[in-house]
């Protein structure tokens, strides 16, 4: 029996390894991984010795983000489907797989992201994103509180909400990509950042004051209106975040 269990355990590990190794050979996932890593490393090096980031620097970086966005549009859905299939195969082969993933994700969150998220929430409590972060951090203080919430509250209605949210996000992303909105947004942001980089607006981390006035002047001209495809995505994101806050905030 012991040998049989050992063989079975090896088979589970082999199945998991094979499932995730296949993702490394996936054209879609490889493109996202390598392009994302390249962008991250080059951006980190670019800004490593910069004390103050200006809007002109952001303008000059838009083309890189634009290129990355087009790579994402071409590959995200295919890669997601492949990752979903790989995770499903691992979960089917090992009853403790999901639990192990949660434990490791919790360890990484505690070590690398918890403090940064707490600071973001504290500094942005007047925004929807900040409110959502604060709601989550107050409610889920540790993995046990998350498990308790899932067991008590995650019923069919929550699952339906999650699936509806995913489907809406998927459709919005498809519309954004199919309409060529990545390039439209890139052109708009270049013009916006160029217009903002004037007078006393010298620090891109500070929006209020001179930078805000420059942006308002730019957006006040009819020719400079936000692209409709981008406006649709922004409005859907705001509505979705507000729904989560209103529904699950208490």
Backbone bond lengths (Angstrom), bond angles and torsions (degrees), N, CA, C in turn:
res aa  C-N    CA-C-N  psi(-1)  N-CA   C-N-CA  omega(-1)  CA-C   N-CA-C  phi
1 X - - - 1.465 - - 1.528 111.75 -
2 X 1.378 114.66 -40.77 1.462 117.62 -179.76 1.513 111.51 -60.94
3 X 1.340 115.46 -43.28 1.463 119.24 179.45 1.517 111.24 -63.68
4 X 1.365 113.88 -38.89 1.461 118.28 179.95 1.520 110.78 -63.01
5 X 1.372 116.21 -42.05 1.466 120.09 178.89 1.516 110.66 -64.00
6 X 1.346 115.77 -39.28 1.463 119.35 -179.93 1.522 110.56 -62.87
7 X 1.336 114.71 -44.49 1.459 118.97 179.05 1.514 110.56 -62.69
8 X 1.353 115.74 -41.15 1.459 119.88 -179.97 1.527 110.46 -63.45
9 X 1.334 115.28 -41.69 1.469 119.36 179.33 1.515 111.47 -63.08
10 X 1.340 115.97 -41.44 1.453 119.88 177.86 1.515 111.15 -63.11
11 X 1.324 115.63 -36.84 1.464 119.90 179.62 1.521 110.73 -64.96
12 X 1.364 115.85 -40.42 1.466 120.07 178.80 1.519 110.37 -62.09
13 X 1.347 115.99 -48.29 1.464 120.54 179.73 1.518 110.30 -60.40
14 X 1.343 115.47 -41.95 1.455 120.04 179.89 1.520 111.13 -62.31
15 X 1.342 115.81 -41.98 1.464 120.00 179.81 1.519 110.73 -62.77
16 X 1.361 115.91 -44.01 1.454 119.29 179.95 1.521 110.43 -64.43
17 X 1.341 115.37 -45.64 1.462 119.79 -178.14 1.520 111.11 -61.09
18 X 1.350 115.40 -43.21 1.459 119.74 -179.64 1.514 111.03 -63.47
19 X 1.378 116.12 -42.47 1.461 120.47 -178.83 1.511 112.23 -60.42
20 X 1.344 116.79 -46.81 1.452 119.55 -176.89 1.518 112.54 -80.58
21 X 1.331 117.80 -30.22 1.459 120.23 176.11 1.523 110.63 -62.55
22 X 1.317 115.92 -35.27 1.460 119.90 179.48 1.523 111.37 -60.91
23 X 1.350 116.92 -28.90 1.458 120.07 179.93 1.523 111.14 -66.13
24 X 1.345 116.56 -29.67 1.456 120.10 179.34 1.523 111.01 -67.83
25 X 1.319 116.44 -25.22 1.456 121.40 178.22 1.520 112.50 -94.78
26 X 1.318 115.90 0.82 1.460 120.52 179.28 1.521 109.47 -75.18
27 X 1.299 116.55 128.60 1.472 120.23 179.90 1.518 111.38 -61.65
28 X 1.346 116.70 -42.65 1.464 120.60 -177.53 1.522 111.48 -68.05
29 X 1.325 117.54 -49.18 1.463 120.95 -177.71 1.520 111.55 -68.16
30 X 1.330 116.73 -37.40 1.463 120.13 178.53 1.518 111.05 -62.99
31 X 1.327 116.34 -41.80 1.461 119.93 179.61 1.526 110.99 -61.66
32 X 1.333 116.34 -44.47 1.462 120.33 179.33 1.521 111.02 -64.63
33 X 1.330 116.66 -44.24 1.462 120.86 -176.95 1.528 111.16 -64.22
34 X 1.331 116.30 -51.60 1.460 119.75 -175.09 1.525 112.08 -69.42
35 X 1.322 116.97 -42.03 1.459 119.03 179.47 1.532 110.76 -68.05
36 X 1.339 116.71 -40.15 1.462 120.14 178.40 1.516 112.04 -65.03
37 X 1.338 116.35 -42.69 1.465 120.59 178.79 1.524 110.95 -64.94
38 X 1.320 116.23 -43.71 1.462 121.15 179.75 1.522 109.90 -60.44
39 X 1.317 116.37 -46.50 1.472 120.02 -179.64 1.529 110.72 -62.24
40 X 1.331 116.43 -44.25 1.460 120.45 -178.83 1.522 112.42 -61.77
41 X 1.331 116.54 -45.50 1.463 120.49 -178.95 1.526 112.10 -66.36
42 X 1.335 115.57 -42.89 1.462 118.68 -178.78 1.530 111.60 -69.30
43 X 1.326 116.13 -36.50 1.472 119.43 178.30 1.519 110.53 -67.15
44 X 1.327 116.82 -42.83 1.465 120.43 178.15 1.519 111.24 -59.89
45 X 1.331 116.40 -42.06 1.465 120.08 178.93 1.532 110.99 -68.02
46 X 1.302 116.01 -37.71 1.472 121.51 -177.48 1.527 111.59 -62.86
47 X 1.340 115.57 -40.84 1.465 119.51 -175.23 1.530 113.43 -101.11
48 X 1.330 117.24 6.16 1.467 120.77 -174.50 1.526 112.59 -57.97
49 X 1.325 117.28 -41.18 1.469 121.01 -175.41 1.527 112.22 -106.24
50 X 1.321 116.26 16.11 1.466 120.25 -178.83 1.522 109.89 -94.44
51 X 1.315 116.45 124.10 1.468 120.72 179.78 1.522 111.54 -84.78
52 X 1.329 116.93 -40.82 1.463 121.71 -178.48 1.522 108.68 -127.68
53 X 1.323 116.57 121.11 1.466 121.85 178.21 1.526 108.58 -90.65
54 X 1.320 116.02 122.95 1.463 120.47 179.78 1.523 110.36 -94.98
55 X 1.335 115.51 167.18 1.460 119.13 176.35 1.524 111.17 -69.62
56 X 1.334 117.66 -23.57 1.457 119.27 175.90 1.526 110.08 -68.48
57 X 1.328 117.26 -36.87 1.466 120.15 176.54 1.524 110.10 -65.01
58 X 1.324 116.67 -40.23 1.462 119.66 176.90 1.524 110.59 -63.39
59 X 1.337 115.88 -40.96 1.471 119.20 179.12 1.527 110.85 -58.95
60 X 1.329 116.33 -43.48 1.465 120.26 -178.83 1.527 112.20 -69.56
61 X 1.331 116.76 -17.28 1.466 120.08 178.99 1.509 114.43 -94.16
62 X 1.339 116.67 -5.78 1.473 119.94 -176.74 1.523 111.74 -62.81
63 X 1.318 117.86 -38.96 1.473 120.37 -177.50 1.526 111.35 -60.04
64 X 1.336 116.55 -36.87 1.465 119.72 178.32 1.525 111.21 -66.56
65 X 1.327 115.78 -43.62 1.466 119.89 178.40 1.525 109.99 -65.30
66 X 1.316 115.67 -37.81 1.462 121.63 178.59 1.527 110.50 -60.74
67 X 1.339 116.25 -45.61 1.469 120.44 178.62 1.523 110.61 -63.11
68 X 1.343 116.28 -41.56 1.459 120.05 178.90 1.523 110.77 -64.89
69 X 1.326 116.56 -37.95 1.459 120.61 177.76 1.516 112.54 -62.20
70 X 1.325 116.21 -40.15 1.470 119.43 178.22 1.522 111.64 -67.45
71 X 1.338 117.05 -35.92 1.468 120.39 174.70 1.528 109.82 -63.22
72 X 1.328 115.90 -42.11 1.466 120.17 179.38 1.523 110.82 -63.26
73 X 1.321 116.43 -44.81 1.466 119.75 179.72 1.527 111.65 -58.32
74 X 1.314 115.90 -36.66 1.465 119.91 -176.41 1.519 113.30 -78.41
75 X 1.352 117.78 -18.44 1.465 118.80 -168.56 1.527 116.62 -130.24
76 X 1.325 118.78 -18.13 1.465 119.79 -171.71 1.521 113.05 -59.88
77 X 1.314 117.57 -48.40 1.467 119.36 -175.69 1.525 111.41 -63.40
78 X 1.331 117.39 -44.01 1.465 120.31 -179.88 1.522 110.93 -63.83
79 X 1.344 116.95 -41.41 1.464 120.39 -179.56 1.523 110.33 -67.22
80 X 1.335 116.66 -41.69 1.466 119.62 179.03 1.520 110.63 -58.58
81 X 1.314 116.72 -44.99 1.468 120.08 -178.98 1.525 111.00 -61.72
82 X 1.332 116.79 -38.43 1.463 120.27 -179.85 1.530 111.03 -70.47
83 X 1.327 116.89 -39.98 1.467 120.24 176.65 1.524 110.47 -64.23
84 X 1.319 116.90 -42.75 1.467 121.05 179.18 1.521 110.69 -59.33
85 X 1.323 116.79 -44.53 1.462 120.67 179.67 1.529 111.10 -63.83
86 X 1.352 116.76 -40.68 1.464 120.57 -178.88 1.524 110.97 -66.10
87 X 1.330 116.54 -43.51 1.468 120.62 178.74 1.520 110.43 -64.51
88 X 1.328 116.59 -41.20 1.466 120.49 179.40 1.527 110.93 -62.16
89 X 1.334 117.15 -40.70 1.464 120.83 178.15 1.525 111.18 -63.71
90 X 1.346 117.05 -42.03 1.466 121.08 179.74 1.529 110.77 -66.02
91 X 1.327 116.32 -41.27 1.463 120.25 179.97 1.522 111.33 -65.38
92 X 1.332 115.75 -35.83 1.460 119.67 178.86 1.524 111.19 -70.36
93 X 1.333 117.56 -31.58 1.459 121.30 -177.49 1.523 113.07 -84.20
94 X 1.344 117.11 -22.39 1.460 120.56 -174.63 1.528 109.46 -140.32
95 X 1.327 116.79 113.19 1.466 120.95 -178.07 1.529 112.45 -61.98
96 X 1.334 117.31 -25.59 1.462 120.16 -178.21 1.518 114.02 -95.17
97 X 1.333 116.51 8.20 1.454 119.20 -175.34 1.524 112.70 -63.53
98 X 1.326 117.27 -51.25 1.465 121.50 -177.37 1.527 110.57 -61.45
99 X 1.351 115.55 -42.46 1.460 120.04 178.91 1.533 110.35 -60.94
100 X 1.314 116.93 -41.24 1.457 120.56 178.83 1.518 112.18 -65.36
101 X 1.327 116.44 -39.77 1.465 120.45 177.78 1.529 110.26 -62.61
102 X 1.336 116.48 -43.31 1.467 120.53 179.66 1.525 110.59 -61.65
103 X 1.324 116.33 -44.19 1.471 120.10 -179.87 1.527 111.47 -62.20
104 X 1.332 117.12 -44.43 1.461 119.82 -178.99 1.524 111.37 -69.58
105 X 1.332 116.21 -37.62 1.466 119.73 177.69 1.524 110.64 -64.41
106 X 1.333 116.49 -38.25 1.461 120.47 177.83 1.520 111.40 -63.78
107 X 1.319 116.53 -42.91 1.464 120.65 178.38 1.523 111.13 -61.00
108 X 1.314 116.88 -44.17 1.460 120.53 -179.67 1.524 110.88 -67.11
109 X 1.331 116.82 -39.41 1.467 120.75 178.66 1.521 110.82 -62.25
110 X 1.330 116.14 -45.95 1.464 120.52 -179.43 1.528 110.80 -62.19
111 X 1.316 116.14 -39.96 1.458 120.17 -174.99 1.524 113.34 -78.61
112 X 1.351 116.95 -33.10 1.463 118.21 -168.08 1.526 115.65 -119.83
113 X 1.325 118.42 -22.12 1.464 118.21 -170.14 1.524 115.42 -124.56
114 X 1.329 118.09 -22.03 1.459 119.98 -171.50 1.531 112.41 -58.86
115 X 1.333 117.42 -48.68 1.454 121.11 -177.28 1.524 111.53 -63.80
116 X 1.330 116.34 -42.27 1.463 120.52 -179.44 1.521 110.98 -64.24
117 X 1.334 117.20 -40.97 1.460 120.53 178.12 1.518 111.31 -65.41
118 X 1.324 116.70 -40.84 1.462 120.66 178.91 1.526 110.74 -60.88
119 X 1.315 116.93 -42.43 1.462 121.09 179.16 1.525 110.95 -67.21
120 X 1.337 116.74 -39.80 1.469 120.46 177.66 1.524 110.51 -61.71
121 X 1.336 116.90 -46.62 1.450 120.74 -179.52 1.514 112.04 -61.98
122 X 1.317 116.58 -41.34 1.468 121.10 -179.20 1.526 111.25 -65.27
123 X 1.320 116.66 -38.69 1.456 120.72 -177.01 1.527 113.26 -82.26
124 X 1.350 117.32 -15.70 1.475 120.54 -174.84 1.523 112.36 -128.05
125 X 1.322 116.77 34.58 1.460 120.09 -176.80 1.529 112.56 -65.83
126 X 1.330 116.95 -18.45 1.465 120.85 179.59 1.522 112.60 -86.89
127 X 1.338 117.37 4.00 1.461 120.95 177.35 1.526 109.77 -112.58
128 X 1.331 116.08 161.22 1.466 120.36 -180.00 1.530 110.24 -63.44
129 X 1.330 116.91 -44.26 1.469 120.04 -179.62 1.521 110.71 -61.55
130 X 1.330 116.54 -44.17 1.462 120.29 178.70 1.509 112.42 -63.01
131 X 1.334 116.28 -40.65 1.467 120.29 178.66 1.515 111.43 -63.11
132 X 1.338 116.84 -42.13 1.465 120.08 179.69 1.525 111.05 -63.43
133 X 1.323 116.90 -41.15 1.462 120.65 178.09 1.523 110.23 -62.30
134 X 1.326 117.01 -45.79 1.465 120.61 -178.52 1.528 111.98 -65.59
135 X 1.335 116.55 -39.65 1.465 120.47 177.22 1.523 110.17 -59.87
136 X 1.336 115.91 -47.32 1.464 120.43 -177.84 1.521 111.48 -65.11
137 X 1.333 117.53 -42.47 1.464 120.03 -176.56 1.529 112.34 -70.70
138 X 1.327 117.00 -32.36 1.464 119.92 177.35 1.531 111.25 -73.22
139 X 1.317 114.85 -36.07 1.466 118.75 -177.51 1.521 111.74 -78.71
140 X 1.327 116.74 -41.07 1.458 120.86 -174.68 1.526 109.32 -109.97
141 X 1.306 116.06 85.16 1.465 121.30 -177.61 1.523 112.29 -82.48
142 X 1.326 117.34 -20.70 1.458 121.27 176.97 1.518 108.54 -157.62
143 X 1.322 116.86 176.95 1.459 120.62 -175.68 1.524 111.77 -65.32
144 X 1.342 117.32 -31.09 1.462 119.88 179.44 1.525 111.33 -65.88
145 X 1.342 116.79 -38.23 1.468 119.33 179.25 1.525 110.43 -68.01
146 X 1.337 116.51 -33.34 1.457 119.40 176.57 1.524 110.40 -67.98
147 X 1.340 116.40 -43.71 1.464 119.15 179.22 1.535 110.52 -63.24
148 X 1.339 116.85 -39.71 1.465 120.66 -179.85 1.523 110.31 -63.23
149 X 1.336 116.55 -41.71 1.462 120.34 178.64 1.521 110.69 -62.58
150 X 1.329 115.53 -44.30 1.461 119.82 -178.53 1.526 110.57 -61.84
151 X 1.336 116.54 -44.35 1.464 119.70 -177.43 1.530 112.36 -69.74
152 X 1.350 116.27 -31.37 1.468 119.47 -176.01 1.524 113.70 -91.46
153 X 1.340 116.16 -34.14 1.453 118.77 -168.65 1.519 115.25 -114.11
154 X 1.339 116.95 -22.58 1.460 118.20 -174.58 1.523 109.66 -84.53
155 X 1.315 113.75 86.71 1.453 120.48 176.32 1.513 109.82 -106.84
156 X 1.319 115.56 -162.47 1.462 119.84 -177.16 1.526 112.15 -61.78
157 X 1.365 117.32 -34.48 1.462 118.99 -178.11 1.520 111.84 -66.62
158 X 1.332 116.27 -41.10 1.464 119.82 178.78 1.526 110.59 -67.28
159 X 1.323 116.16 -42.55 1.464 120.14 178.14 1.526 110.28 -61.91
160 X 1.333 116.22 -41.49 1.465 119.99 177.86 1.525 110.93 -62.43
161 X 1.343 116.20 -41.39 1.465 120.27 177.18 1.524 110.73 -60.85
162 X 1.330 115.79 -44.77 1.465 120.31 -178.42 1.528 110.80 -63.46
163 X 1.334 116.31 -43.51 1.457 119.91 -179.79 1.526 110.94 -66.50
164 X 1.347 116.02 -39.55 1.463 119.45 178.19 1.521 110.60 -65.20
165 X 1.342 116.18 -40.24 1.457 120.34 177.90 1.515 112.02 -63.79
166 X 1.338 115.40 -42.21 1.465 119.70 178.46 1.524 110.79 -62.86
167 X 1.318 116.67 -44.77 1.460 120.54 -178.79 1.525 110.99 -64.10
168 X 1.347 116.43 -40.55 1.467 120.05 179.04 1.524 110.52 -65.31
169 X 1.334 116.55 -41.43 1.464 120.60 179.01 1.530 110.77 -65.05
170 X 1.332 115.16 -40.29 1.460 119.95 179.90 1.529 110.75 -63.31
171 X 1.329 116.77 -43.67 1.459 120.89 179.81 1.524 111.57 -67.39
172 X 1.353 115.93 -39.72 1.466 119.85 179.26 1.525 110.47 -65.15
173 X 1.335 116.38 -41.40 1.462 120.38 179.19 1.530 110.94 -64.69
174 X 1.338 115.77 -41.07 1.465 119.74 179.57 1.526 110.61 -63.80
175 X 1.335 116.31 -43.04 1.462 120.18 179.33 1.531 110.38 -64.94
176 X 1.338 116.16 -40.39 1.464 121.48 178.85 1.523 110.76 -60.54
177 X 1.326 115.94 -45.89 1.465 120.30 -178.26 1.523 112.06 -73.08
178 X 1.320 116.63 -46.11 1.465 120.31 -174.71 1.523 112.48 -65.85
179 X 1.333 116.87 -26.86 1.464 119.90 -179.08 1.525 112.80 -85.04
180 X 1.327 116.60 1.04 1.459 119.98 -177.80 1.512 112.76 74.05
181 X 1.334 115.97 27.22 1.455 120.47 -172.59 1.525 112.74 -72.48
182 X 1.329 117.33 -22.22 1.464 118.82 177.02 1.527 110.04 -58.91
183 X 1.330 116.33 -48.04 1.463 120.00 -178.42 1.527 111.42 -71.49
184 X 1.334 116.91 -37.17 1.464 119.71 177.21 1.530 110.44 -62.52
185 X 1.329 115.73 -42.79 1.464 120.33 179.43 1.526 110.71 -65.96
186 X 1.326 116.60 -40.35 1.455 120.38 178.44 1.526 111.80 -59.46
187 X 1.316 117.22 -46.72 1.464 121.33 179.51 1.530 110.78 -62.69
188 X 1.331 115.72 -41.69 1.467 120.25 179.91 1.525 110.81 -63.03
189 X 1.319 117.33 -46.13 1.466 120.73 -177.54 1.527 111.72 -66.04
190 X 1.320 117.67 -36.47 1.465 119.95 177.67 1.527 110.38 -60.74
191 X 1.328 116.14 -44.54 1.463 120.26 179.99 1.527 110.96 -68.32
192 X 1.334 116.42 -39.89 1.467 120.43 179.43 1.526 110.85 -63.53
193 X 1.326 116.86 -49.71 1.465 120.53 -178.13 1.528 111.20 -64.70
194 X 1.327 116.86 -36.88 1.458 120.42 177.79 1.519 110.79 -63.32
195 X 1.321 116.45 -40.40 1.460 121.25 179.58 1.524 111.93 -69.77
196 X 1.317 116.49 -34.34 1.468 120.47 -178.58 1.519 112.33 -74.80
197 X 1.334 117.09 -25.64 1.462 121.65 -174.61 1.540 110.46 -80.89
198 X 1.311 116.14 62.65 1.466 121.40 -178.33 1.516 109.58 -140.98
199 X 1.316 115.01 158.46 1.460 120.89 174.71 1.514 112.76 57.99
200 X 1.333 115.71 -128.30 1.465 121.03 -176.45 1.525 113.43 -87.52
201 X 1.307 116.93 3.37 1.470 119.96 178.33 1.526 107.94 -84.98
202 X 1.330 115.98 91.23 1.465 120.99 -174.96 1.527 112.98 -118.10
203 X 1.341 117.41 -7.62 1.467 121.37 -175.41 1.526 108.96 -128.58
204 X 1.339 116.90 115.21 1.458 121.29 -175.80 1.523 113.47 -70.71
205 X 1.345 117.42 -12.24 1.468 119.00 176.86 1.520 111.42 -81.80
206 X 1.324 117.09 -9.73 1.465 121.66 -179.58 1.519 108.29 -112.98
207 X 1.328 116.74 112.32 1.460 119.18 -178.62 1.522 111.94 -96.09
208 X 1.313 118.21 -38.86 1.459 121.37 -176.46 1.530 110.26 -64.40
209 X 1.326 115.60 156.12 1.458 119.81 178.31 1.517 112.08 88.02
210 X 1.336 116.23 -130.52 1.458 121.19 -174.53 1.519 112.56 -60.34
211 X 1.334 117.54 -41.49 1.470 120.83 -178.73 1.530 110.71 -64.70
212 X 1.317 116.25 -41.09 1.462 120.07 178.89 1.525 111.00 -64.51
213 X 1.327 116.56 -42.41 1.467 119.83 179.62 1.527 110.90 -63.66
214 X 1.316 116.58 -41.22 1.468 120.07 178.07 1.528 110.93 -62.45
215 X 1.325 116.22 -41.21 1.466 120.25 179.57 1.523 110.74 -65.81
216 X 1.333 116.77 -41.56 1.466 120.77 -179.78 1.522 111.62 -64.00
217 X 1.335 116.48 -39.29 1.468 120.25 177.29 1.528 109.88 -63.30
218 X 1.324 116.87 -43.79 1.460 121.31 179.92 1.526 110.83 -62.84
219 X 1.328 117.13 -48.94 1.465 121.16 -176.68 1.524 112.08 -73.39
220 X 1.315 117.00 -16.35 1.460 120.21 179.06 1.515 113.41 -73.43
221 X 1.305 116.54 -14.08 1.465 120.46 177.58 1.523 109.26 -89.25
222 X 1.327 116.19 132.41 1.463 120.91 -175.18 1.521 112.32 -57.61
223 X 1.312 117.20 -34.94 1.465 121.01 -177.55 1.524 111.96 -69.13
224 X 1.330 116.92 -13.54 1.462 120.55 -176.12 1.525 113.61 -106.69
225 X 1.311 117.21 21.12 1.459 119.82 -177.93 1.527 111.00 -65.36
226 X 1.326 116.07 151.48 1.458 121.57 178.94 1.532 109.35 -63.02
227 X 1.327 118.56 135.04 1.474 120.12 178.38 1.529 111.01 -53.79
228 X 1.315 116.11 136.43 1.471 120.43 -176.73 1.527 111.59 -57.10
229 X 1.342 117.12 -39.12 1.460 119.76 -177.64 1.527 110.54 -65.10
230 X 1.334 117.68 -35.71 1.460 121.31 176.91 1.522 110.81 -72.51
231 X 1.332 116.33 -39.98 1.468 120.68 178.71 1.521 110.89 -60.01
232 X 1.324 117.20 -40.20 1.469 121.11 179.16 1.526 111.13 -61.06
233 X 1.339 116.71 -44.28 1.460 121.03 -179.38 1.534 110.40 -65.31
234 X 1.322 116.63 -43.43 1.465 120.93 -179.80 1.525 110.55 -61.77
235 X 1.326 116.98 -45.13 1.466 120.46 -178.97 1.528 111.36 -64.96
236 X 1.322 117.40 -39.59 1.462 120.28 177.99 1.522 111.09 -66.24
237 X 1.331 116.77 -39.62 1.466 120.31 179.18 1.527 110.73 -64.64
238 X 1.325 116.89 -42.63 1.470 120.74 179.36 1.523 110.30 -64.48
239 X 1.331 116.72 -44.45 1.461 120.59 -179.91 1.526 111.16 -63.45
240 X 1.328 116.98 -41.79 1.463 120.58 179.40 1.506 112.41 -65.37
241 X 1.337 116.89 -44.12 1.459 120.45 179.49 1.521 111.20 -64.95
242 X 1.336 116.36 -38.93 1.456 119.89 179.50 1.525 110.84 -66.42
243 X 1.337 116.88 -37.90 1.465 120.71 178.22 1.523 110.92 -62.68
244 X 1.334 116.57 -44.03 1.469 120.22 178.30 1.519 110.80 -61.41
245 X 1.335 116.36 -44.74 1.460 120.76 -179.56 1.526 111.68 -62.41
246 X 1.325 116.02 -43.65 1.475 121.04 -178.01 1.526 111.28 -71.45
247 X 1.319 117.35 -37.77 1.469 121.24 -174.17 1.507 113.21 -81.90
248 X 1.341 116.43 -39.38 1.465 120.13 -172.90 1.516 114.24 -117.11
249 X 1.331 116.42 11.14 1.457 119.81 -176.84 1.516 115.32 -77.39
250 X 1.312 117.82 -23.36 1.477 120.62 -176.25 1.516 111.15 -84.63
